Amino acid sequence: MKKIQLKVNGMVCNGCEDRVKNTLKNIDGITKVNANYKNGIVTILLKKDVEKNILIETIKNLGYEVFEED
């Protein structure tokens, strides 16, 4: 299983976390999503390859700013 971590700015509450999680879970190939608004980290577990830019664009379309973790 592949793990991707993204830094997301703009999440300010549990509702923001849920919005990101529920939207990403609808993408085929994603098995689990954890979002933490306090540290701004979104962790995504993939069972098959999904292009990272698709994940980033999906989050950006929700109105958040996304940075790749080093």
mmCIF file of the N, C-alpha and C atoms, coordinates in Angstrom:
data_MODEL
# 
_entry.id   MODEL 
# 
loop_
_atom_site.group_PDB 
_atom_site.id 
_atom_site.type_symbol 
_atom_site.label_atom_id 
_atom_site.label_alt_id 
_atom_site.label_comp_id 
_atom_site.label_asym_id 
_atom_site.label_entity_id 
_atom_site.label_seq_id 
_atom_site.pdbx_PDB_ins_code 
_atom_site.Cartn_x 
_atom_site.Cartn_y 
_atom_site.Cartn_z 
_atom_site.occupancy 
_atom_site.B_iso_or_equiv 
_atom_site.pdbx_formal_charge 
_atom_site.auth_seq_id 
_atom_site.auth_comp_id 
_atom_site.auth_asym_id 
_atom_site.auth_atom_id 
_atom_site.pdbx_PDB_model_num 
ATOM 1   N N  . MET A 1 1  ? 0.826   -1.178 0.000  1.00 0.00 ? 1  MET A N  1 
ATOM 2   C CA . MET A 1 1  ? 0.000   0.000  0.000  1.00 0.00 ? 1  MET A CA 1 
ATOM 3   C C  . MET A 1 1  ? 0.878   1.252  0.000  1.00 0.00 ? 1  MET A C  1 
ATOM 4   N N  . LYS A 1 2  ? 0.491   2.243  -0.741 1.00 0.00 ? 2  LYS A N  1 
ATOM 5   C CA . LYS A 1 2  ? 1.252   3.478  -0.869 1.00 0.00 ? 2  LYS A CA 1 
ATOM 6   C C  . LYS A 1 2  ? 0.642   4.555  0.024  1.00 0.00 ? 2  LYS A C  1 
ATOM 7   N N  . LYS A 1 3  ? 1.508   5.384  0.627  1.00 0.00 ? 3  LYS A N  1 
ATOM 8   C CA . LYS A 1 3  ? 1.039   6.454  1.498  1.00 0.00 ? 3  LYS A CA 1 
ATOM 9   C C  . LYS A 1 3  ? 1.523   7.789  0.945  1.00 0.00 ? 3  LYS A C  1 
ATOM 10  N N  . ILE A 1 4  ? 0.599   8.751  0.882  1.00 0.00 ? 4  ILE A N  1 
ATOM 11  C CA . ILE A 1 4  ? 0.930   10.107 0.447  1.00 0.00 ? 4  ILE A CA 1 
ATOM 12  C C  . ILE A 1 4  ? 0.506   11.065 1.548  1.00 0.00 ? 4  ILE A C  1 
ATOM 13  N N  . GLN A 1 5  ? 1.396   12.015 1.879  1.00 0.00 ? 5  GLN A N  1 
ATOM 14  C CA . GLN A 1 5  ? 1.052   13.047 2.848  1.00 0.00 ? 5  GLN A CA 1 
ATOM 15  C C  . GLN A 1 5  ? 1.097   14.397 2.149  1.00 0.00 ? 5  GLN A C  1 
ATOM 16  N N  . LEU A 1 6  ? 0.069   15.193 2.418  1.00 0.00 ? 6  LEU A N  1 
ATOM 17  C CA . LEU A 1 6  ? -0.005  16.536 1.859  1.00 0.00 ? 6  LEU A CA 1 
ATOM 18  C C  . LEU A 1 6  ? -0.220  17.538 2.977  1.00 0.00 ? 6  LEU A C  1 
ATOM 19  N N  . LYS A 1 7  ? 0.377   18.702 2.833  1.00 0.00 ? 7  LYS A N  1 
ATOM 20  C CA . LYS A 1 7  ? 0.163   19.813 3.771  1.00 0.00 ? 7  LYS A CA 1 
ATOM 21  C C  . LYS A 1 7  ? -0.968  20.647 3.183  1.00 0.00 ? 7  LYS A C  1 
ATOM 22  N N  . VAL A 1 8  ? -2.026  20.822 3.966  1.00 0.00 ? 8  VAL A N  1 
ATOM 23  C CA . VAL A 1 8  ? -3.214  21.537 3.494  1.00 0.00 ? 8  VAL A CA 1 
ATOM 24  C C  . VAL A 1 8  ? -3.474  22.737 4.400  1.00 0.00 ? 8  VAL A C  1 
ATOM 25  N N  . ASN A 1 9  ? -3.489  23.921 3.816  1.00 0.00 ? 9  ASN A N  1 
ATOM 26  C CA . ASN A 1 9  ? -3.805  25.142 4.553  1.00 0.00 ? 9  ASN A CA 1 
ATOM 27  C C  . ASN A 1 9  ? -5.267  25.497 4.332  1.00 0.00 ? 9  ASN A C  1 
ATOM 28  N N  . GLY A 1 10 ? -5.909  25.961 5.384  1.00 0.00 ? 10 GLY A N  1 
ATOM 29  C CA . GLY A 1 10 ? -7.286  26.416 5.261  1.00 0.00 ? 10 GLY A CA 1 
ATOM 30  C C  . GLY A 1 10 ? -8.289  25.569 6.022  1.00 0.00 ? 10 GLY A C  1 
ATOM 31  N N  . MET A 1 11 ? -7.877  24.386 6.467  1.00 0.00 ? 11 MET A N  1 
ATOM 32  C CA . MET A 1 11 ? -8.773  23.572 7.293  1.00 0.00 ? 11 MET A CA 1 
ATOM 33  C C  . MET A 1 11 ? -8.778  24.179 8.697  1.00 0.00 ? 11 MET A C  1 
ATOM 34  N N  . VAL A 1 12 ? -9.976  24.488 9.210  1.00 0.00 ? 12 VAL A N  1 
ATOM 35  C CA . VAL A 1 12 ? -10.051 25.164 10.505 1.00 0.00 ? 12 VAL A CA 1 
ATOM 36  C C  . VAL A 1 12 ? -10.904 24.436 11.538 1.00 0.00 ? 12 VAL A C  1 
ATOM 37  N N  . CYS A 1 13 ? -11.509 23.295 11.151 1.00 0.00 ? 13 CYS A N  1 
ATOM 38  C CA . CYS A 1 13 ? -12.397 22.605 12.082 1.00 0.00 ? 13 CYS A CA 1 
ATOM 39  C C  . CYS A 1 13 ? -12.586 21.139 11.662 1.00 0.00 ? 13 CYS A C  1 
ATOM 40  N N  . ASN A 1 14 ? -13.309 20.392 12.494 1.00 0.00 ? 14 ASN A N  1 
ATOM 41  C CA . ASN A 1 14 ? -13.606 18.994 12.174 1.00 0.00 ? 14 ASN A CA 1 
ATOM 42  C C  . ASN A 1 14 ? -14.429 18.865 10.900 1.00 0.00 ? 14 ASN A C  1 
ATOM 43  N N  . GLY A 1 15 ? -15.277 19.843 10.640 1.00 0.00 ? 15 GLY A N  1 
ATOM 44  C CA . GLY A 1 15 ? -16.076 19.824 9.415  1.00 0.00 ? 15 GLY A CA 1 
ATOM 45  C C  . GLY A 1 15 ? -15.200 19.886 8.175  1.00 0.00 ? 15 GLY A C  1 
ATOM 46  N N  . CYS A 1 16 ? -14.133 20.671 8.251  1.00 0.00 ? 16 CYS A N  1 
ATOM 47  C CA . CYS A 1 16 ? -13.177 20.750 7.139  1.00 0.00 ? 16 CYS A CA 1 
ATOM 48  C C  . CYS A 1 16 ? -12.500 19.393 6.928  1.00 0.00 ? 16 CYS A C  1 
ATOM 49  N N  . GLU A 1 17 ? -12.102 18.771 8.034  1.00 0.00 ? 17 GLU A N  1 
ATOM 50  C CA . GLU A 1 17 ? -11.485 17.440 7.949  1.00 0.00 ? 17 GLU A CA 1 
ATOM 51  C C  . GLU A 1 17 ? -12.432 16.463 7.264  1.00 0.00 ? 17 GLU A C  1 
ATOM 52  N N  . ASP A 1 18 ? -13.688 16.452 7.706  1.00 0.00 ? 18 ASP A N  1 
ATOM 53  C CA . ASP A 1 18 ? -14.667 15.522 7.148  1.00 0.00 ? 18 ASP A CA 1 
ATOM 54  C C  . ASP A 1 18 ? -14.903 15.781 5.666  1.00 0.00 ? 18 ASP A C  1 
ATOM 55  N N  . ARG A 1 19 ? -14.949 17.043 5.292  1.00 0.00 ? 19 ARG A N  1 
ATOM 56  C CA . ARG A 1 19 ? -15.167 17.396 3.883  1.00 0.00 ? 19 ARG A CA 1 
ATOM 57  C C  . ARG A 1 19 ? -14.035 16.850 3.012  1.00 0.00 ? 19 ARG A C  1 
ATOM 58  N N  . VAL A 1 20 ? -12.797 17.035 3.456  1.00 0.00 ? 20 VAL A N  1 
ATOM 59  C CA . VAL A 1 20 ? -11.640 16.537 2.708  1.00 0.00 ? 20 VAL A CA 1 
ATOM 60  C C  . VAL A 1 20 ? -11.663 15.008 2.658  1.00 0.00 ? 20 VAL A C  1 
ATOM 61  N N  . LYS A 1 21 ? -11.880 14.377 3.812  1.00 0.00 ? 21 LYS A N  1 
ATOM 62  C CA . LYS A 1 21 ? -11.888 12.909 3.878  1.00 0.00 ? 21 LYS A CA 1 
ATOM 63  C C  . LYS A 1 21 ? -12.967 12.312 2.977  1.00 0.00 ? 21 LYS A C  1 
ATOM 64  N N  . ASN A 1 22 ? -14.185 12.810 3.097  1.00 0.00 ? 22 ASN A N  1 
ATOM 65  C CA . ASN A 1 22 ? -15.295 12.247 2.329  1.00 0.00 ? 22 ASN A CA 1 
ATOM 66  C C  . ASN A 1 22 ? -15.116 12.442 0.831  1.00 0.00 ? 22 ASN A C  1 
ATOM 67  N N  . THR A 1 23 ? -14.565 13.569 0.427  1.00 0.00 ? 23 THR A N  1 
ATOM 68  C CA . THR A 1 23 ? -14.347 13.819 -1.001 1.00 0.00 ? 23 THR A CA 1 
ATOM 69  C C  . THR A 1 23 ? -13.260 12.909 -1.556 1.00 0.00 ? 23 THR A C  1 
ATOM 70  N N  . LEU A 1 24 ? -12.154 12.774 -0.827 1.00 0.00 ? 24 LEU A N  1 
ATOM 71  C CA . LEU A 1 24 ? -11.057 11.932 -1.312 1.00 0.00 ? 24 LEU A CA 1 
ATOM 72  C C  . LEU A 1 24 ? -11.432 10.451 -1.328 1.00 0.00 ? 24 LEU A C  1 
ATOM 73  N N  . LYS A 1 25 ? -12.243 10.015 -0.362 1.00 0.00 ? 25 LYS A N  1 
ATOM 74  C CA . LYS A 1 25 ? -12.634 8.602  -0.309 1.00 0.00 ? 25 LYS A CA 1 
ATOM 75  C C  . LYS A 1 25 ? -13.434 8.176  -1.540 1.00 0.00 ? 25 LYS A C  1 
ATOM 76  N N  . ASN A 1 26 ? -14.022 9.127  -2.246 1.00 0.00 ? 26 ASN A N  1 
ATOM 77  C CA . ASN A 1 26 ? -14.788 8.814  -3.449 1.00 0.00 ? 26 ASN A CA 1 
ATOM 78  C C  . ASN A 1 26 ? -13.904 8.521  -4.664 1.00 0.00 ? 26 ASN A C  1 
ATOM 79  N N  . ILE A 1 27 ? -12.610 8.770  -4.548 1.00 0.00 ? 27 ILE A N  1 
ATOM 80  C CA . ILE A 1 27 ? -11.686 8.501  -5.650 1.00 0.00 ? 27 ILE A CA 1 
ATOM 81  C C  . ILE A 1 27 ? -11.307 7.028  -5.619 1.00 0.00 ? 27 ILE A C  1 
ATOM 82  N N  . ASP A 1 28 ? -11.460 6.362  -6.759 1.00 0.00 ? 28 ASP A N  1 
ATOM 83  C CA . ASP A 1 28 ? -11.135 4.940  -6.861 1.00 0.00 ? 28 ASP A CA 1 
ATOM 84  C C  . ASP A 1 28 ? -9.659  4.710  -6.566 1.00 0.00 ? 28 ASP A C  1 
ATOM 85  N N  . GLY A 1 29 ? -9.366  3.763  -5.700 1.00 0.00 ? 29 GLY A N  1 
ATOM 86  C CA . GLY A 1 29 ? -7.993  3.420  -5.364 1.00 0.00 ? 29 GLY A CA 1 
ATOM 87  C C  . GLY A 1 29 ? -7.584  3.886  -3.975 1.00 0.00 ? 29 GLY A C  1 
ATOM 88  N N  . ILE A 1 30 ? -8.368  4.770  -3.370 1.00 0.00 ? 30 ILE A N  1 
ATOM 89  C CA . ILE A 1 30 ? -8.050  5.268  -2.034 1.00 0.00 ? 30 ILE A CA 1 
ATOM 90  C C  . ILE A 1 30 ? -8.734  4.385  -0.996 1.00 0.00 ? 30 ILE A C  1 
ATOM 91  N N  . THR A 1 31 ? -7.938  3.885  -0.046 1.00 0.00 ? 31 THR A N  1 
ATOM 92  C CA . THR A 1 31 ? -8.496  3.015  0.978  1.00 0.00 ? 31 THR A CA 1 
ATOM 93  C C  . THR A 1 31 ? -8.778  3.747  2.290  1.00 0.00 ? 31 THR A C  1 
ATOM 94  N N  . LYS A 1 32 ? -7.942  4.741  2.618  1.00 0.00 ? 32 LYS A N  1 
ATOM 95  C CA . LYS A 1 32 ? -8.131  5.440  3.886  1.00 0.00 ? 32 LYS A CA 1 
ATOM 96  C C  . LYS A 1 32 ? -7.592  6.860  3.764  1.00 0.00 ? 32 LYS A C  1 
ATOM 97  N N  . VAL A 1 33 ? -8.280  7.781  4.432  1.00 0.00 ? 33 VAL A N  1 
ATOM 98  C CA . VAL A 1 33 ? -7.837  9.173  4.464  1.00 0.00 ? 33 VAL A CA 1 
ATOM 99  C C  . VAL A 1 33 ? -7.893  9.646  5.913  1.00 0.00 ? 33 VAL A C  1 
ATOM 100 N N  . ASN A 1 34 ? -6.830  10.293 6.357  1.00 0.00 ? 34 ASN A N  1 
ATOM 101 C CA . ASN A 1 34 ? -6.821  10.923 7.668  1.00 0.00 ? 34 ASN A CA 1 
ATOM 102 C C  . ASN A 1 34 ? -6.477  12.392 7.463  1.00 0.00 ? 34 ASN A C  1 
ATOM 103 N N  . ALA A 1 35 ? -7.312  13.276 7.980  1.00 0.00 ? 35 ALA A N  1 
ATOM 104 C CA . ALA A 1 35 ? -7.066  14.715 7.877  1.00 0.00 ? 35 ALA A CA 1 
ATOM 105 C C  . ALA A 1 35 ? -7.028  15.299 9.279  1.00 0.00 ? 35 ALA A C  1 
ATOM 106 N N  . ASN A 1 36 ? -6.060  16.163 9.513  1.00 0.00 ? 36 ASN A N  1 
ATOM 107 C CA . ASN A 1 36 ? -5.916  16.801 10.819 1.00 0.00 ? 36 ASN A CA 1 
ATOM 108 C C  . ASN A 1 36 ? -5.816  18.308 10.606 1.00 0.00 ? 36 ASN A C  1 
ATOM 109 N N  . TYR A 1 37 ? -6.861  19.030 10.981 1.00 0.00 ? 37 TYR A N  1 
ATOM 110 C CA . TYR A 1 37 ? -6.851  20.473 10.750 1.00 0.00 ? 37 TYR A CA 1 
ATOM 111 C C  . TYR A 1 37 ? -5.860  21.207 11.656 1.00 0.00 ? 37 TYR A C  1 
ATOM 112 N N  . LYS A 1 38 ? -5.533  20.629 12.809 1.00 0.00 ? 38 LYS A N  1 
ATOM 113 C CA . LYS A 1 38 ? -4.626  21.301 13.745 1.00 0.00 ? 38 LYS A CA 1 
ATOM 114 C C  . LYS A 1 38 ? -3.208  21.401 13.193 1.00 0.00 ? 38 LYS A C  1 
ATOM 115 N N  . ASN A 1 39 ? -2.727  20.314 12.561 1.00 0.00 ? 39 ASN A N  1 
ATOM 116 C CA . ASN A 1 39 ? -1.381  20.371 11.993 1.00 0.00 ? 39 ASN A CA 1 
ATOM 117 C C  . ASN A 1 39 ? -1.397  20.519 10.466 1.00 0.00 ? 39 ASN A C  1 
ATOM 118 N N  . GLY A 1 40 ? -2.596  20.505 9.869  1.00 0.00 ? 40 GLY A N  1 
ATOM 119 C CA . GLY A 1 40 ? -2.723  20.723 8.433  1.00 0.00 ? 40 GLY A CA 1 
ATOM 120 C C  . GLY A 1 40 ? -2.233  19.576 7.570  1.00 0.00 ? 40 GLY A C  1 
ATOM 121 N N  . ILE A 1 41 ? -2.182  18.374 8.125  1.00 0.00 ? 41 ILE A N  1 
ATOM 122 C CA . ILE A 1 41 ? -1.673  17.217 7.379  1.00 0.00 ? 41 ILE A CA 1 
ATOM 123 C C  . ILE A 1 41 ? -2.822  16.312 6.946  1.00 0.00 ? 41 ILE A C  1 
ATOM 124 N N  . VAL A 1 42 ? -2.807  15.947 5.662  1.00 0.00 ? 42 VAL A N  1 
ATOM 125 C CA . VAL A 1 42 ? -3.741  14.953 5.133  1.00 0.00 ? 42 VAL A CA 1 
ATOM 126 C C  . VAL A 1 42 ? -2.915  13.760 4.696  1.00 0.00 ? 42 VAL A C  1 
ATOM 127 N N  . THR A 1 43 ? -3.235  12.586 5.250  1.00 0.00 ? 43 THR A N  1 
ATOM 128 C CA . THR A 1 43 ? -2.543  11.344 4.914  1.00 0.00 ? 43 THR A CA 1 
ATOM 129 C C  . THR A 1 43 ? -3.507  10.466 4.128  1.00 0.00 ? 43 THR A C  1 
ATOM 130 N N  . ILE A 1 44 ? -3.040  9.984  2.982  1.00 0.00 ? 44 ILE A N  1 
ATOM 131 C CA . ILE A 1 44 ? -3.880  9.205  2.081  1.00 0.00 ? 44 ILE A CA 1 
ATOM 132 C C  . ILE A 1 44 ? -3.223  7.851  1.842  1.00 0.00 ? 44 ILE A C  1 
ATOM 133 N N  . LEU A 1 45 ? -3.968  6.754  2.073  1.00 0.00 ? 45 LEU A N  1 
ATOM 134 C CA . LEU A 1 45 ? -3.474  5.411  1.785  1.00 0.00 ? 45 LEU A CA 1 
ATOM 135 C C  . LEU A 1 45 ? -4.131  4.924  0.495  1.00 0.00 ? 45 LEU A C  1 
ATOM 136 N N  . LEU A 1 46 ? -3.287  4.439  -0.418 1.00 0.00 ? 46 LEU A N  1 
ATOM 137 C CA . LEU A 1 46 ? -3.760  4.001  -1.731 1.00 0.00 ? 46 LEU A CA 1 
ATOM 138 C C  . LEU A 1 46 ? -3.567  2.509  -1.906 1.00 0.00 ? 46 LEU A C  1 
ATOM 139 N N  . LYS A 1 47 ? -4.565  1.831  -2.477 1.00 0.00 ? 47 LYS A N  1 
ATOM 140 C CA . LYS A 1 47 ? -4.397  0.412  -2.801 1.00 0.00 ? 47 LYS A CA 1 
ATOM 141 C C  . LYS A 1 47 ? -3.921  0.236  -4.236 1.00 0.00 ? 47 LYS A C  1 
ATOM 142 N N  . LYS A 1 48 ? -4.043  1.292  -5.041 1.00 0.00 ? 48 LYS A N  1 
ATOM 143 C CA . LYS A 1 48 ? -3.480  1.290  -6.393 1.00 0.00 ? 48 LYS A CA 1 
ATOM 144 C C  . LYS A 1 48 ? -3.040  2.702  -6.719 1.00 0.00 ? 48 LYS A C  1 
ATOM 145 N N  . ASP A 1 49 ? -2.234  2.832  -7.756 1.00 0.00 ? 49 ASP A N  1 
ATOM 146 C CA . ASP A 1 49 ? -1.689  4.144  -8.093 1.00 0.00 ? 49 ASP A CA 1 
ATOM 147 C C  . ASP A 1 49 ? -2.767  5.141  -8.490 1.00 0.00 ? 49 ASP A C  1 
ATOM 148 N N  . VAL A 1 50 ? -2.711  6.278  -7.860 1.00 0.00 ? 50 VAL A N  1 
ATOM 149 C CA . VAL A 1 50 ? -3.538  7.429  -8.209 1.00 0.00 ? 50 VAL A CA 1 
ATOM 150 C C  . VAL A 1 50 ? -2.557  8.586  -8.346 1.00 0.00 ? 50 VAL A C  1 
ATOM 151 N N  . GLU A 1 51 ? -2.651  9.327  -9.437 1.00 0.00 ? 51 GLU A N  1 
ATOM 152 C CA . GLU A 1 51 ? -1.726  10.434 -9.631 1.00 0.00 ? 51 GLU A CA 1 
ATOM 153 C C  . GLU A 1 51 ? -1.897  11.477 -8.532 1.00 0.00 ? 51 GLU A C  1 
ATOM 154 N N  . LYS A 1 52 ? -0.769  11.892 -7.977 1.00 0.00 ? 52 LYS A N  1 
ATOM 155 C CA . LYS A 1 52 ? -0.784  12.845 -6.868 1.00 0.00 ? 52 LYS A CA 1 
ATOM 156 C C  . LYS A 1 52 ? -1.465  14.151 -7.261 1.00 0.00 ? 52 LYS A C  1 
ATOM 157 N N  . ASN A 1 53 ? -1.288  14.576 -8.534 1.00 0.00 ? 53 ASN A N  1 
ATOM 158 C CA . ASN A 1 53 ? -1.898  15.842 -8.938 1.00 0.00 ? 53 ASN A CA 1 
ATOM 159 C C  . ASN A 1 53 ? -3.423  15.771 -8.934 1.00 0.00 ? 53 ASN A C  1 
ATOM 160 N N  . ILE A 1 54 ? -4.000  14.578 -9.102 1.00 0.00 ? 54 ILE A N  1 
ATOM 161 C CA . ILE A 1 54 ? -5.458  14.414 -8.999 1.00 0.00 ? 54 ILE A CA 1 
ATOM 162 C C  . ILE A 1 54 ? -5.897  14.671 -7.560 1.00 0.00 ? 54 ILE A C  1 
ATOM 163 N N  . LEU A 1 55 ? -5.138  14.151 -6.610 1.00 0.00 ? 55 LEU A N  1 
ATOM 164 C CA . LEU A 1 55 ? -5.449  14.353 -5.190 1.00 0.00 ? 55 LEU A CA 1 
ATOM 165 C C  . LEU A 1 55 ? -5.333  15.834 -4.826 1.00 0.00 ? 55 LEU A C  1 
ATOM 166 N N  . ILE A 1 56 ? -4.273  16.462 -5.301 1.00 0.00 ? 56 ILE A N  1 
ATOM 167 C CA . ILE A 1 56 ? -4.041  17.875 -5.006 1.00 0.00 ? 56 ILE A CA 1 
ATOM 168 C C  . ILE A 1 56 ? -5.151  18.740 -5.598 1.00 0.00 ? 56 ILE A C  1 
ATOM 169 N N  . GLU A 1 57 ? -5.493  18.485 -6.851 1.00 0.00 ? 57 GLU A N  1 
ATOM 170 C CA . GLU A 1 57 ? -6.548  19.275 -7.501 1.00 0.00 ? 57 GLU A CA 1 
ATOM 171 C C  . GLU A 1 57 ? -7.904  19.079 -6.828 1.00 0.00 ? 57 GLU A C  1 
ATOM 172 N N  . THR A 1 58 ? -8.167  17.856 -6.381 1.00 0.00 ? 58 THR A N  1 
ATOM 173 C CA . THR A 1 58 ? -9.435  17.584 -5.688 1.00 0.00 ? 58 THR A CA 1 
ATOM 174 C C  . THR A 1 58 ? -9.545  18.425 -4.418 1.00 0.00 ? 58 THR A C  1 
ATOM 175 N N  . ILE A 1 59 ? -8.455  18.482 -3.647 1.00 0.00 ? 59 ILE A N  1 
ATOM 176 C CA . ILE A 1 59 ? -8.457  19.268 -2.414 1.00 0.00 ? 59 ILE A CA 1 
ATOM 177 C C  . ILE A 1 59 ? -8.537  20.764 -2.726 1.00 0.00 ? 59 ILE A C  1 
ATOM 178 N N  . LYS A 1 60 ? -7.808  21.195 -3.746 1.00 0.00 ? 60 LYS A N  1 
ATOM 179 C CA . LYS A 1 60 ? -7.851  22.613 -4.134 1.00 0.00 ? 60 LYS A CA 1 
ATOM 180 C C  . LYS A 1 60 ? -9.261  23.014 -4.566 1.00 0.00 ? 60 LYS A C  1 
ATOM 181 N N  . ASN A 1 61 ? -9.967  22.118 -5.238 1.00 0.00 ? 61 ASN A N  1 
ATOM 182 C CA . ASN A 1 61 ? -11.330 22.409 -5.680 1.00 0.00 ? 61 ASN A CA 1 
ATOM 183 C C  . ASN A 1 61 ? -12.289 22.605 -4.504 1.00 0.00 ? 61 ASN A C  1 
ATOM 184 N N  . LEU A 1 62 ? -11.909 22.105 -3.331 1.00 0.00 ? 62 LEU A N  1 
ATOM 185 C CA . LEU A 1 62 ? -12.707 22.327 -2.122 1.00 0.00 ? 62 LEU A CA 1 
ATOM 186 C C  . LEU A 1 62 ? -12.413 23.695 -1.501 1.00 0.00 ? 62 LEU A C  1 
ATOM 187 N N  . GLY A 1 63 ? -11.398 24.384 -2.036 1.00 0.00 ? 63 GLY A N  1 
ATOM 188 C CA . GLY A 1 63 ? -11.073 25.715 -1.545 1.00 0.00 ? 63 GLY A CA 1 
ATOM 189 C C  . GLY A 1 63 ? -9.876  25.788 -0.621 1.00 0.00 ? 63 GLY A C  1 
ATOM 190 N N  . TYR A 1 64 ? -9.093  24.710 -0.547 1.00 0.00 ? 64 TYR A N  1 
ATOM 191 C CA . TYR A 1 64 ? -7.920  24.697 0.329  1.00 0.00 ? 64 TYR A CA 1 
ATOM 192 C C  . TYR A 1 64 ? -6.642  24.829 -0.486 1.00 0.00 ? 64 TYR A C  1 
ATOM 193 N N  . GLU A 1 65 ? -5.592  25.273 0.178  1.00 0.00 ? 65 GLU A N  1 
ATOM 194 C CA . GLU A 1 65 ? -4.283  25.398 -0.424 1.00 0.00 ? 65 GLU A CA 1 
ATOM 195 C C  . GLU A 1 65 ? -3.482  24.143 -0.081 1.00 0.00 ? 65 GLU A C  1 
ATOM 196 N N  . VAL A 1 66 ? -2.795  23.573 -1.073 1.00 0.00 ? 66 VAL A N  1 
ATOM 197 C CA . VAL A 1 66 ? -2.109  22.297 -0.876 1.00 0.00 ? 66 VAL A CA 1 
ATOM 198 C C  . VAL A 1 66 ? -0.627  22.416 -1.188 1.00 0.00 ? 66 VAL A C  1 
ATOM 199 N N  . PHE A 1 67 ? 0.188   21.819 -0.315 1.00 0.00 ? 67 PHE A N  1 
ATOM 200 C CA . PHE A 1 67 ? 1.643   21.737 -0.521 1.00 0.00 ? 67 PHE A CA 1 
ATOM 201 C C  . PHE A 1 67 ? 2.056   20.289 -0.330 1.00 0.00 ? 67 PHE A C  1 
ATOM 202 N N  . GLU A 1 68 ? 3.039   19.848 -1.113 1.00 0.00 ? 68 GLU A N  1 
ATOM 203 C CA . GLU A 1 68 ? 3.542   18.482 -0.953 1.00 0.00 ? 68 GLU A CA 1 
ATOM 204 C C  . GLU A 1 68 ? 4.464   18.446 0.242  1.00 0.00 ? 68 GLU A C  1 
ATOM 205 N N  . GLU A 1 69 ? 4.371   17.359 1.000  1.00 0.00 ? 69 GLU A N  1 
ATOM 206 C CA . GLU A 1 69 ? 5.272   17.151 2.144  1.00 0.00 ? 69 GLU A CA 1 
ATOM 207 C C  . GLU A 1 69 ? 6.614   16.675 1.633  1.00 0.00 ? 69 GLU A C  1 
ATOM 208 N N  . ASP A 1 70 ? 7.695   17.112 2.268  1.00 0.00 ? 70 ASP A N  1 
ATOM 209 C CA . ASP A 1 70 ? 9.030   16.641 1.888  1.00 0.00 ? 70 ASP A CA 1 
ATOM 210 C C  . ASP A 1 70 ? 9.282   15.250 2.405  1.00 0.00 ? 70 ASP A C  1 
# 
